[in-house]
Amino acid sequence: MTEKIAVIPGDGIGREVVPAAREVLETVDPDFEFVAGEAGDAVREQTGTALPDETRDLAASADATLFGAAGETAADVVIPLRRTVGAFANVRPVRAYPGVDALQPETDMVFVRENTQGVYAGHETDVAPGVRTLTRVITESASEEIARYAFEYAAERGLDVTIAHKANVMRRTDGLFLETAESVAGEFDVSYDDALMDALAMHLVQRPEDYDVVVCPNLAGDVLSDLAAGLVGGLGLLPSANVGHERGLFEPVHGSAPDIAGQGVANPSAMILSAALLLEYLGHDAAGERVRGAVEATLANGPHTPDLGGSATTQDVTEAVVERVESDEN
């Protein structure tokens, strides 16, 4: 059966790394139909909207979406796209790779971030001149769904879970998140603990090897995963999967990087690793593992883009990954 993949490069280096990921997917050669869409700053300048209806409809009809990055319009593109595909979980693996200088080379963890609520629900209000409020939304149903995903993920892989929260201060909202996650934990033969998110930030830096799967409310997952990226060499190495029940959105954690956009030196590793997550989401597990292994071998042996101390171009790295996928010598 042909699977439809929406390809949305977006802005900045998204226009360089998304074609790289597509090239790798074409090399693996499942029966994919690629359909291009546009979103981001340039589209807003041309049409007045950063996420045209046809692009939203494309993502809604595709089996999976590859998305690069958005610039100033990120809030108008990324969150609506995630909602369009019904993505309740944002999954961010953080690993240190051989060949990459890392502050904490033992780091190997996964952040499972609630993707629909918290302070990112968008309920902001001007209540008086100079006074604005932001309403934080936590529901039992969304908390249960993300906790169940995290514990199932951990159970399948023999991993432990840490529940991140701030229930000592946000007693009603994070209290509900923690209570619900602990209730779900009782259904699984998985070791777990909980941690205050601010203390956890310190412990992640000091002892990242102590953590496997960290399940978080929305904002905490965003901040903690970016912090963890600093332990392994930067955001250029972090993929992510926005997981829905019927379709998913796959994007690198890095942004549009306007300082290097158009120079051909963007690191495509995070985008290609996101493509590996896409393959696994669609059930092509062996192909996903081949792609991941090819990226890991390229990170270990080169070539490297300037952010990793090398002089290779985006295309140089892409070709090296493709060659390793084709030869399966990784």
Rosetta silent file (secondary structure, phi, psi, omega in degrees, C-alpha in Angstrom):
SEQUENCE: MTEKIAVIPGDGIGREVVPAAREVLETVDPDFEFVAGEAGDAVREQTGTALPDETRDLAASADATLFGAAGETAADVVIPLRRTVGAFANVRPVRAYPGVDALQPETDMVFVRENTQGVYAGHETDVAPGVRTLTRVITESASEEIARYAFEYAAERGLDVTIAHKANVMRRTDGLFLETAESVAGEFDVSYDDALMDALAMHLVQRPEDYDVVVCPNLAGDVLSDLAAGLVGGLGLLPSANVGHERGLFEPVHGSAPDIAGQGVANPSAMILSAALLLEYLGHDAAGERVRGAVEATLANGPHTPDLGGSATTQDVTEAVVERVESDEN
SCORE:     score description
SCORE:     0.000 S_00000001
   1 L     0.000  129.822  177.883    0.000    0.000    0.000 S_00000001
   2 L   -70.497  131.056  177.609    1.337    3.418   -0.961 S_00000001
   3 E  -106.448  135.710 -175.343    1.825    5.705    2.028 S_00000001
   4 E   -93.566  124.146  179.385    1.494    9.460    1.572 S_00000001
   5 E  -114.426  116.595  172.927    4.234   11.632    3.087 S_00000001
   6 E   -78.185  135.092 -177.801    3.692   15.386    3.305 S_00000001
   7 E  -121.304  110.466 -175.301    6.977   17.274    2.884 S_00000001
   8 E  -124.535   96.695 -176.294    6.971   20.804    4.335 S_00000001
   9 E   -66.953  -37.825 -179.069   10.455   22.412    4.362 S_00000001
  10 E    77.851 -135.148 -172.476    9.385   25.701    5.958 S_00000001
  11 L  -112.669  168.159  170.679   12.013   28.399    6.487 S_00000001
  12 L    55.134 -133.969 -176.708   15.773   28.757    6.812 S_00000001
  13 L   -71.676   -8.751  172.540   17.747   25.533    6.983 S_00000001
  14 H   -56.348  -32.332 -178.283   14.508   23.588    6.829 S_00000001
  15 H   -75.670  -10.009  178.001   14.772   24.061    3.068 S_00000001
  16 H  -105.191  -37.640 -175.229   18.163   22.318    3.124 S_00000001
  17 H   -85.899  -28.972  177.949   17.708   19.520    5.654 S_00000001
  18 H   -65.437  -45.095  174.237   14.232   18.347    4.585 S_00000001
  19 H   -58.679  -33.684  176.892   15.425   17.496    1.045 S_00000001
  20 H   -62.298  -45.835  179.673   18.284   15.580    2.685 S_00000001
  21 H   -64.771  -40.357  178.355   15.849   13.508    4.728 S_00000001
  22 H   -62.445  -41.164  178.511   13.666   12.895    1.699 S_00000001
  23 H   -59.472  -40.818  178.612   16.698   11.680   -0.264 S_00000001
  24 H   -67.020  -43.043  178.152   17.465    9.189    2.483 S_00000001
  25 H   -61.442  -38.939  178.147   13.847    8.002    2.606 S_00000001
  26 H   -66.128  -29.697  177.410   13.872    7.498   -1.157 S_00000001
  27 H   -70.133  -41.030  178.237   17.011    5.394   -0.762 S_00000001
  28 H   -63.947  -37.119  169.271   15.352    3.130    1.794 S_00000001
  29 L    67.220   45.580  158.666   12.508    2.809   -0.755 S_00000001
  30 L   -69.483  174.899 -177.260    9.288    1.901    0.984 S_00000001
  31 L   -85.436   80.027 -177.707    6.288    2.609   -1.203 S_00000001
  32 E  -105.369  143.557  167.410    5.983    6.325   -0.396 S_00000001
  33 E  -110.846  117.444 -179.176    4.236    9.092   -2.284 S_00000001
  34 E   -94.789  130.501  179.272    5.820   12.454   -1.445 S_00000001
  35 E  -128.308  126.066 -174.041    3.632   15.564   -1.685 S_00000001
  36 E   -87.699  145.175  174.225    5.120   19.024   -1.086 S_00000001
  37 L  -140.184  163.372 -178.005    3.548   21.803    0.950 S_00000001
  38 L  -123.672  145.531  176.249    4.614   25.263    2.074 S_00000001
  39 L  -161.063  156.207  174.142    4.457   27.066    5.413 S_00000001
  40 L   120.638 -163.751 -173.158    6.361   29.740    7.295 S_00000001
  41 H   -61.830  -47.469 -176.215    7.611   33.292    7.008 S_00000001
  42 H   -63.723  -38.455  179.099    7.999   33.434    3.228 S_00000001
  43 H   -65.788  -39.299  178.206    4.512   32.051    2.674 S_00000001
  44 H   -63.214  -40.011  178.477    3.045   34.655    5.028 S_00000001
  45 H   -61.973  -36.207 -176.601    4.777   37.409    3.095 S_00000001
  46 H   -81.809  -37.192 -169.668    3.312   36.089   -0.155 S_00000001
  47 H  -118.510  -14.542 -176.974   -0.190   35.102    0.960 S_00000001
  48 L    90.969   -4.908  177.412   -0.838   36.753    4.319 S_00000001
  49 L  -135.217  139.417 -177.314   -0.992   33.441    6.181 S_00000001
  50 L   -81.509  -21.192 -179.646    1.864   31.303    7.495 S_00000001
  51 L  -131.602   88.276 -178.144   -0.055   28.039    7.236 S_00000001
  52 L   -59.732  152.725 -179.784   -2.244   27.947    4.121 S_00000001
  53 H   -57.477  -37.113 -178.047   -5.378   25.805    4.194 S_00000001
  54 H   -67.092  -31.564  176.982   -3.987   23.547    1.470 S_00000001
  55 H   -72.969  -41.791  176.151   -0.912   22.773    3.586 S_00000001
  56 H   -60.976  -43.272  179.184   -3.028   22.063    6.641 S_00000001
  57 H   -64.821  -37.051  178.015   -5.265   19.815    4.529 S_00000001
  58 H   -61.051  -48.620  179.040   -2.196   18.044    3.143 S_00000001
  59 H   -62.747  -36.896 -179.191   -0.911   17.224    6.630 S_00000001
  60 H   -68.613  -25.482 -177.497   -4.387   16.103    7.697 S_00000001
  61 H   -98.659  -14.247 -177.340   -4.620   13.668    4.783 S_00000001
  62 L   -80.368  156.896  173.689   -1.049   12.319    4.830 S_00000001
  63 L   -73.012  -31.744  177.819    0.055    9.245    6.740 S_00000001
  64 E  -158.216  158.023 -177.957    3.001   11.237    8.090 S_00000001
  65 E  -127.676  132.284  168.630    4.559   14.665    7.655 S_00000001
  66 E   -96.960  123.089 -179.769    8.195   15.734    7.426 S_00000001
  67 E  -126.988  137.513 -176.566    8.553   19.326    8.635 S_00000001
  68 E   -87.720  -79.085 -177.793   11.728   21.415    8.684 S_00000001
  69 E  -167.442  157.244  172.187   11.451   24.663   10.631 S_00000001
  70 L  -125.057  149.671 -178.919    9.609   27.969   10.808 S_00000001
  71 L   -86.141 -117.204 -177.839   11.095   31.336   11.609 S_00000001
  72 L   -65.468  -20.419 -177.746    9.162   34.169   13.242 S_00000001
  73 L   -92.605   15.618 -174.235    5.889   32.417   12.399 S_00000001
  74 H   -53.048  -44.118 -178.390    6.779   29.254   14.355 S_00000001
  75 H   -65.791  -25.151  179.970    3.843   29.625   16.765 S_00000001
  76 H   -87.925   -7.404 -176.769    1.496   30.027   13.806 S_00000001
  77 H  -116.915  -54.602 -169.150    2.836   26.942   12.055 S_00000001
  78 H   -66.982  -52.413 -177.584    4.249   24.312   14.391 S_00000001
  79 H   -64.713  -44.185  175.837    1.517   24.105   17.023 S_00000001
  80 H   -61.294  -36.047  177.399   -1.337   24.208   14.467 S_00000001
  81 H   -65.087  -41.744  177.985    0.377   21.479   12.422 S_00000001
  82 H   -61.720  -40.616  178.284    0.709   19.301   15.510 S_00000001
  83 H   -67.349  -35.558 -178.917   -2.975   19.820   16.248 S_00000001
  84 H   -60.785  -39.490 -179.082   -3.870   19.058   12.653 S_00000001
  85 L   -90.083    3.855  178.515   -2.344   15.577   12.867 S_00000001
  86 L    68.303   34.467 -174.447   -3.784   14.990   16.361 S_00000001
  87 L   -80.012  106.614  179.803   -0.347   14.712   17.939 S_00000001
  88 L   -90.439  -17.262 -177.717   -0.819   14.190   21.675 S_00000001
  89 E  -125.755  135.414  170.871    2.811   13.188   22.370 S_00000001
  90 E  -109.914  114.397 -173.399    6.076   14.899   21.477 S_00000001
  91 E  -107.709  120.929 -176.165    8.847   12.306   21.678 S_00000001
  92 E  -126.557   98.239  173.589   12.441   13.592   21.822 S_00000001
  93 E   -72.775  138.954  178.190   15.307   11.088   22.060 S_00000001
  94 E  -128.351  112.666 -177.742   18.545   12.595   23.394 S_00000001
  95 E  -132.582  147.660  167.888   21.726   10.543   22.875 S_00000001
  96 L   -89.927  135.825 -175.710   25.446   11.137   22.893 S_00000001
  97 L  -113.424  141.997  171.185   27.076    9.708   19.760 S_00000001
  98 L   -56.561  138.722 -179.536   30.613    8.410   19.193 S_00000001
  99 L    92.670   -8.178  179.189   32.573   10.956   17.193 S_00000001
 100 L  -116.340  127.247  179.654   30.715   13.926   18.658 S_00000001
 101 L   -67.246  117.002 -176.757   32.204   15.933   21.511 S_00000001
 102 L  -124.399  142.351  175.855   29.661   15.701   24.345 S_00000001
 103 L   -65.373  -35.950 -178.792   29.650   17.176   27.832 S_00000001
 104 L  -131.624   89.006 -173.960   28.039   13.980   29.129 S_00000001
 105 L   -68.347   -7.900  178.267   28.886   11.032   26.861 S_00000001
 106 L   -89.177   -0.222 -174.992   26.724    8.635   28.904 S_00000001
 107 L   -66.209  127.579  175.499   23.520   10.478   27.989 S_00000001
 108 E  -160.989   91.784 -175.367   20.808    8.269   26.480 S_00000001
 109 E  -143.928  168.426  179.156   17.254    9.259   27.384 S_00000001
 110 E  -133.604  128.697  174.200   13.877   10.013   25.847 S_00000001
 111 E   -96.012  126.374  175.807   11.548   12.873   26.736 S_00000001
 112 E  -111.556  106.536 -168.306    7.850   12.127   26.310 S_00000001
 113 E  -109.328  128.549  174.345    6.156   15.512   26.387 S_00000001
 114 E   -62.078  133.924 -162.762    2.428   16.200   26.595 S_00000001
 115 L  -114.346    3.884 -170.935    1.727   18.046   23.376 S_00000001
 116 L  -123.867  -16.923 -169.477   -1.708   19.657   23.619 S_00000001
 117 L  -128.306 -140.736 -176.125   -2.132   21.513   26.901 S_00000001
 118 E    64.773 -149.459 -179.522   -0.228   23.321   29.622 S_00000001
 119 E   -77.234   -9.592  179.195    0.724   26.918   28.941 S_00000001
 120 E   -86.781    4.108  177.533    0.913   26.171   25.211 S_00000001
 121 E   -67.707  -17.927  171.710   -2.874   25.808   25.006 S_00000001
 122 E    88.456   20.537 -178.667   -2.878   29.483   23.985 S_00000001
 123 E   -94.208   83.755  179.257   -5.285   30.975   26.525 S_00000001
 124 E  -113.410  143.657 -174.052   -3.802   34.451   27.024 S_00000001
 125 E  -140.410  139.018  167.602   -5.841   37.467   28.066 S_00000001
 126 E   -90.195  108.020 -175.532   -5.392   41.220   28.479 S_00000001
 127 E   -94.242  -21.413  178.290   -7.333   41.820   31.695 S_00000001
 128 E  -166.524  163.430  176.946   -6.367   45.477   32.244 S_00000001
 129 L   -55.108  123.637  179.586   -3.841   47.970   30.893 S_00000001
 130 L    79.028    7.203 -179.112   -0.421   46.532   31.655 S_00000001
 131 E  -129.385  122.228  179.460   -1.868   43.268   33.012 S_00000001
 132 E  -131.968  147.817 -179.605   -1.947   40.033   31.054 S_00000001
 133 E  -126.055  156.164  176.047   -2.692   36.467   32.119 S_00000001
 134 E  -130.021  122.238 -178.250   -1.907   33.024   30.789 S_00000001
 135 E   -93.730  125.459  179.538   -4.176   30.125   31.735 S_00000001
 136 E   -93.375  125.784 -175.820   -2.485   26.763   32.229 S_00000001
 137 E  -112.160  122.415  173.697   -4.694   23.836   31.250 S_00000001
 138 L  -131.088  126.819  176.951   -4.157   20.304   32.603 S_00000001
 139 L  -119.266  154.234  178.092   -6.798   17.615   32.205 S_00000001
 140 H   -63.605  -39.682 -176.433   -6.974   14.104   33.574 S_00000001
 141 H   -65.434  -45.127  179.168   -7.674   12.638   30.135 S_00000001
 142 H   -68.339  -37.373  178.050   -4.634   14.220   28.443 S_00000001
 143 H   -64.558  -40.680  178.271   -2.423   13.379   31.429 S_00000001
 144 H   -65.029  -40.954 -177.824   -3.567    9.772   31.320 S_00000001
 145 H   -64.201  -45.350 -178.448   -2.943    9.526   27.587 S_00000001
 146 H   -71.012  -36.749  177.836    0.624   10.851   27.751 S_00000001
 147 H   -64.735  -42.633  179.934    1.455    8.780   30.838 S_00000001
 148 H   -63.192  -41.358  177.811    0.143    5.613   29.199 S_00000001
 149 H   -60.806  -45.208 -177.510    2.211    6.303   26.084 S_00000001
 150 H   -64.194  -43.484 -177.767    5.345    6.836   28.197 S_00000001
 151 H   -72.654  -34.115  174.503    4.882    3.698   30.284 S_00000001
 152 H   -65.433  -42.400  178.032    4.071    1.565   27.245 S_00000001
 153 H   -58.611  -46.965 -179.175    7.179    2.943   25.531 S_00000001
 154 H   -67.214  -41.585 -178.195    9.300    2.113   28.575 S_00000001
 155 H   -62.650  -39.707 -179.527    7.766   -1.336   29.079 S_00000001
 156 H   -65.855  -23.856 -173.982    8.470   -2.346   25.481 S_00000001
 157 H  -114.049    2.698  179.973   12.137   -1.409   25.881 S_00000001
 158 L    67.581   38.574 -176.181   12.835   -2.420   29.478 S_00000001
 159 L  -111.043  164.044  175.513   13.384    1.165   30.628 S_00000001
 160 L   -95.099  162.286 -179.076   12.565    3.157   33.762 S_00000001
 161 E  -123.622  139.545  169.152   10.312    6.218   33.896 S_00000001
 162 E  -117.529  128.352  177.304   10.675    9.553   35.675 S_00000001
 163 E   -94.942  114.017  179.878    7.571   11.726   36.060 S_00000001
 164 E   -91.396  138.818 -176.393    8.602   15.394   35.925 S_00000001
 165 E  -164.372  176.237  172.531    6.341   17.915   37.646 S_00000001
 166 L  -137.907   49.042 -173.710    6.115   20.950   39.934 S_00000001
 167 L   -71.052  -13.015  177.251    3.264   19.740   42.107 S_00000001
 168 L   -73.209  -20.091  178.417    4.714   21.319   45.248 S_00000001
 169 L  -113.422  -51.482  178.631    3.789   24.749   43.837 S_00000001
 170 L   -90.219   72.752 -166.693    1.235   24.096   41.086 S_00000001
 171 L   -66.749  -36.750 -177.395   -0.748   21.852   43.375 S_00000001
 172 L   -80.473  -45.150 -175.180   -3.956   21.606   41.387 S_00000001
 173 H   -79.982  -60.802  177.983   -2.591   21.360   37.853 S_00000001
 174 H   -69.781  -24.737  172.588    0.686   19.484   38.243 S_00000001
 175 H   -60.228  -42.605  177.454   -0.870   17.698   41.184 S_00000001
 176 H   -66.115  -42.004  178.627   -3.418   16.243   38.761 S_00000001
 177 H   -58.858  -47.579 -178.711   -0.671   15.382   36.249 S_00000001
 178 H   -65.797  -47.274 -179.613    1.358   13.544   38.908 S_00000001
 179 H   -59.069  -42.758 -177.917   -1.619   11.734   40.433 S_00000001
 180 H   -68.188  -43.267  179.479   -2.812   10.575   37.041 S_00000001
 181 H   -63.284  -40.659  178.554    0.626    9.415   35.911 S_00000001
 182 H   -66.486  -34.623  176.765    1.136    7.478   39.129 S_00000001
 183 H   -64.649  -42.868  177.121   -2.246    5.833   38.688 S_00000001
 184 H   -64.359  -38.516 -178.774   -1.257    4.723   35.174 S_00000001
 185 H   -57.147  -31.556 -179.301    2.097    3.488   36.478 S_00000001
 186 L   -64.544  -15.332  179.972    0.282    0.961   38.616 S_00000001
 187 L   -86.987   -5.956 -172.347   -0.819   -0.860   35.468 S_00000001
 188 L  -124.617  148.405  173.323    2.755   -1.580   34.337 S_00000001
 189 L   -89.806   65.746 -176.704    5.678   -3.612   35.570 S_00000001
 190 L  -131.209  130.232  176.034    7.954   -0.613   35.128 S_00000001
 191 L   -71.552  135.716  179.963   10.175    1.003   37.746 S_00000001
 192 E  -146.881  160.346  169.825    9.411    4.712   38.122 S_00000001
 193 E  -142.761  179.626  173.922   10.014    7.731   40.290 S_00000001
 194 E  -129.769  157.510 -176.990    8.993   11.375   40.201 S_00000001
 195 E  -147.959  138.930  171.621   11.068   14.531   40.313 S_00000001
 196 E   -64.812  131.874 -169.084   10.469   18.251   40.711 S_00000001
 197 H   -62.223  -31.287  179.832   11.296   19.686   37.307 S_00000001
 198 H   -72.397  -42.253  175.438   13.707   22.339   38.609 S_00000001
 199 H   -65.600  -36.896  179.265   15.717   19.834   40.644 S_00000001
 200 H   -61.702  -35.567  178.261   15.565   17.442   37.705 S_00000001
 201 H   -58.153  -42.634  177.762   17.228   20.060   35.502 S_00000001
 202 H   -66.972  -44.806 -176.996   20.245   19.998   37.805 S_00000001
 203 H   -66.741  -32.738  177.214   20.305   16.205   38.073 S_00000001
 204 H   -62.088  -38.069  178.655   20.120   15.787   34.306 S_00000001
 205 H   -71.038  -40.146 -175.665   23.320   17.803   33.981 S_00000001
 206 H   -78.432  -41.502 -172.672   25.073   15.985   36.809 S_00000001
 207 L  -140.543   63.521 -177.939   23.897   12.392   36.233 S_00000001
 208 H   -62.762  -24.005 -179.696   22.099   11.953   32.897 S_00000001
 209 H   -67.059  -11.742  178.972   22.889    8.242   32.960 S_00000001
 210 H   -80.401   -5.913 -170.691   20.331    7.861   35.769 S_00000001
 211 L  -121.739  137.493  177.436   17.409    8.644   33.422 S_00000001
 212 L  -110.104  -74.333 -179.850   15.705    6.626   30.699 S_00000001
 213 E  -115.325  124.106  178.377   12.201    7.940   29.897 S_00000001
 214 E  -113.690  116.943  178.916   11.104   11.306   31.299 S_00000001
 215 E  -100.799  131.679 -166.475    7.387   12.081   30.967 S_00000001
 216 E  -138.842  151.258  161.810    6.590   15.789   31.253 S_00000001
 217 L   -62.766  169.161 -167.498    3.930   18.455   30.973 S_00000001
 218 H   -58.047  -59.374 -176.263    4.261   20.543   27.841 S_00000001
 219 H   -64.078  -42.523 -179.779    6.529   23.444   28.845 S_00000001
 220 H   -59.391  -41.392  179.493    8.734   21.308   31.100 S_00000001
 221 H   -64.809  -36.478  178.287    9.341   18.864   28.265 S_00000001
 222 H   -64.420  -49.199 -176.022   10.311   21.672   25.927 S_00000001
 223 H   -70.611  -46.970 -175.632   12.801   23.219   28.348 S_00000001
 224 H   -65.886  -37.175  179.831   14.294   20.026   29.775 S_00000001
 225 H   -69.839  -34.975  175.434   14.889   18.422   26.380 S_00000001
 226 H   -67.159  -39.393  175.190   16.670   21.548   25.132 S_00000001
 227 H   -59.065  -45.825 -178.944   18.812   21.512   28.265 S_00000001
 228 H   -63.986  -29.980  177.665   19.670   17.873   27.620 S_00000001
 229 H   -58.733  -34.238  178.521   20.644   18.745   24.044 S_00000001
 230 H   -65.842  -18.805  179.440   23.517   20.759   25.496 S_00000001
 231 H   -79.805  -20.128 -171.367   24.876   17.578   27.066 S_00000001
 232 H  -116.727    0.591  177.071   25.264   15.754   23.756 S_00000001
 233 L   123.997   -1.021  173.796   26.499   18.403   21.324 S_00000001
 234 L   117.719  171.581 -176.068   23.565   20.667   20.596 S_00000001
 235 H   -66.335  -19.514 -179.476   20.125   20.876   19.045 S_00000001
 236 H   -66.567   -3.944 -179.129   21.494   19.801   15.660 S_00000001
 237 H  -112.755    1.053 -173.898   21.451   16.207   16.897 S_00000001
 238 L  -103.633  118.153  170.824   17.912   15.986   18.292 S_00000001
 239 E   -89.340  172.514  170.716   15.047   14.519   16.268 S_00000001
 240 E  -153.037  153.706  174.987   11.446   14.488   17.387 S_00000001
 241 E  -123.681  126.405  171.727    8.202   12.681   16.660 S_00000001
 242 E   -98.976  106.962 -165.269    4.793   14.270   17.197 S_00000001
 243 E   -99.938  124.365  170.422    2.667   11.183   17.639 S_00000001
 244 L  -115.681  174.768 -178.382   -1.031   10.922   16.918 S_00000001
 245 L   -73.789  -26.507 -177.144   -3.279    7.887   16.782 S_00000001
 246 L  -120.649  -20.261 -179.652   -3.587    7.937   12.996 S_00000001
 247 L  -154.398  166.155 -177.681   -0.771   10.151   11.718 S_00000001
 248 E  -141.359  162.949  179.185    2.391   11.869   12.902 S_00000001
 249 E  -124.667  127.961 -172.093    4.572   14.927   12.324 S_00000001
 250 E  -122.734  124.777 -171.729    8.350   14.511   12.350 S_00000001
 251 E  -149.503  150.303  171.709   10.688   17.462   12.790 S_00000001
 252 E   -71.708  155.655  179.185   14.138   18.316   14.133 S_00000001
 253 L   -74.898  -27.166  179.944   14.220   20.102   17.467 S_00000001
 254 L   -66.050  163.791  179.921   16.424   22.870   16.063 S_00000001
 255 L   -94.401 -153.633 -173.731   14.918   25.985   14.524 S_00000001
 256 L   -83.951  -11.489  175.196   15.388   27.725   11.197 S_00000001
 257 L    45.125   62.351 -176.412   18.965   28.935   11.989 S_00000001
 258 L   -62.118  -20.805 -179.385   18.854   32.079    9.815 S_00000001
 259 L   -67.461  -23.860  179.393   22.540   32.783   10.537 S_00000001
 260 L  -120.273    0.819 -177.749   23.612   29.828    8.367 S_00000001
 261 L   -59.891  137.534  177.787   20.578   29.419    6.104 S_00000001
 262 L    84.623   -3.549 -178.684   21.425   29.217    2.412 S_00000001
 263 L   -91.770  -10.855  178.798   25.104   28.415    2.998 S_00000001
 264 L    74.676   22.040 -177.442   24.743   24.673    2.502 S_00000001
 265 L  -120.544   10.284 -179.681   26.428   23.801    5.790 S_00000001
 266 L   -66.647  141.241  177.757   23.444   22.889    7.970 S_00000001
 267 L   -77.001  117.069 -178.529   23.768   19.608    9.840 S_00000001
 268 L   -87.389    4.746 -171.836   21.035   17.284    8.479 S_00000001
 269 H   -59.177  -47.301 -177.116   21.478   14.656   11.226 S_00000001
 270 H   -64.256  -38.183  179.816   18.467   15.653   13.347 S_00000001
 271 H   -68.489  -41.069  179.578   16.204   15.806   10.307 S_00000001
 272 H   -69.263  -36.901  175.215   17.365   12.422    9.007 S_00000001
 273 H   -65.680  -32.788  174.395   16.969   10.908   12.477 S_00000001
 274 H   -65.095  -36.825  175.908   13.437   12.335   12.482 S_00000001
 275 H   -64.338  -35.031  175.356   12.887   10.479    9.197 S_00000001
 276 H   -63.025  -40.454  175.913   14.017    7.297   10.966 S_00000001
 277 H   -63.524  -37.762  176.763   11.326    7.915   13.590 S_00000001
 278 H   -60.214  -46.645  179.830    8.818    8.391   10.756 S_00000001
 279 H   -57.766  -45.035 -178.454    9.762    5.024    9.291 S_00000001
 280 H   -68.373  -36.372  178.211    9.282    3.294   12.631 S_00000001
 281 H   -60.986  -36.694 -179.302    5.972    5.062   13.239 S_00000001
 282 L   -86.198    4.512  175.783    4.691    3.661    9.945 S_00000001
 283 L    92.149    6.042  178.135    5.874    0.167   10.853 S_00000001
 284 L   -93.166   64.445 -171.579    9.071    0.094    8.766 S_00000001
 285 H   -62.816  -43.851 -178.013   11.204   -0.785   11.799 S_00000001
 286 H   -64.729  -40.904  178.382   14.105   -2.389    9.938 S_00000001
 287 H   -64.991  -40.891  177.280   14.351    0.561    7.536 S_00000001
 288 H   -61.167  -40.433  179.580   14.268    3.002   10.450 S_00000001
 289 H   -67.857  -37.305  176.752   17.089    1.138   12.152 S_00000001
 290 H   -61.321  -44.699 -179.619   19.133    1.167    8.924 S_00000001
 291 H   -64.813  -45.524  179.900   18.758    4.934    8.645 S_00000001
 292 H   -61.671  -42.769  178.602   19.607    5.493   12.300 S_00000001
 293 H   -62.868  -37.000  178.686   22.645    3.246   12.011 S_00000001
 294 H   -66.486  -40.340  177.172   23.828    5.125    8.922 S_00000001
 295 H   -65.189  -44.819 -179.440   23.563    8.466   10.726 S_00000001
 296 H   -61.689  -40.487  178.828   25.391    7.104   13.773 S_00000001
 297 H   -66.276  -36.259  178.361   28.179    5.727   11.580 S_00000001
 298 H   -69.513  -39.793  176.123   28.482    9.078    9.807 S_00000001
 299 H   -64.345  -36.868 -178.101   28.635   10.935   13.111 S_00000001
 300 H   -72.673  -36.558 -169.599   31.292    8.510   14.342 S_00000001
 301 H  -117.036   -6.906 -178.341   33.463    8.531   11.217 S_00000001
 302 L    88.405  171.827    4.318   32.570   11.692    9.341 S_00000001
 303 L   -75.469  158.851 -179.331   32.144   13.763    7.344 S_00000001
 304 L  -119.238  141.683  173.223   31.098   16.468    9.804 S_00000001
 305 L   -76.474  167.772 -174.935   29.486   19.840    9.197 S_00000001
 306 H   -57.702  -30.787 -179.585   31.047   22.972   10.786 S_00000001
 307 H   -64.031  -21.222  178.342   28.865   22.793   13.917 S_00000001
 308 H  -106.262   16.109  174.702   30.649   19.524   14.755 S_00000001
 309 L    90.940    5.930 -179.804   34.109   20.867   13.924 S_00000001
 310 L  -104.124 -167.720  179.772   34.283   19.741   10.308 S_00000001
 311 L  -129.402   13.199 -177.362   34.096   21.435    6.918 S_00000001
 312 L   -74.007  155.572  174.991   31.570   19.215    5.147 S_00000001
 313 L   -91.291  169.823  175.122   28.462   20.526    3.449 S_00000001
 314 H   -56.934  -42.990 -178.783   24.911   19.369    4.051 S_00000001
 315 H   -67.298  -36.358  177.055   25.094   17.429    0.787 S_00000001
 316 H   -58.319  -47.184 -178.586   28.392   15.785    1.772 S_00000001
 317 H   -66.984  -42.102  179.581   26.820   14.413    4.946 S_00000001
 318 H   -59.545  -45.867 -179.968   23.650   13.384    3.125 S_00000001
 319 H   -63.111  -37.522  178.458   25.627   11.458    0.519 S_00000001
 320 H   -64.827  -41.301  178.234   27.625    9.707    3.236 S_00000001
 321 H   -65.468  -44.475  179.780   24.421    8.620    4.987 S_00000001
 322 H   -59.557  -45.025  179.369   22.887    7.462    1.705 S_00000001
 323 H   -60.228  -38.813 -179.717   25.984    5.421    0.856 S_00000001
 324 H   -73.050  -34.864  175.275   25.859    3.731    4.247 S_00000001
 325 H   -64.012  -43.919 -178.048   22.152    3.017    3.934 S_00000001
 326 H   -65.653  -39.368 -178.688   22.728    1.495    0.496 S_00000001
 327 H   -86.306  -17.669 -176.139   25.638   -0.650    1.619 S_00000001
 328 L    57.093   26.201  177.860   24.129   -1.339    5.061 S_00000001
 329 L   -97.551   71.234 -176.974   27.696   -1.168    6.396 S_00000001
 330 L  -140.594    0.000    0.000   26.859    0.761    9.530 S_00000001
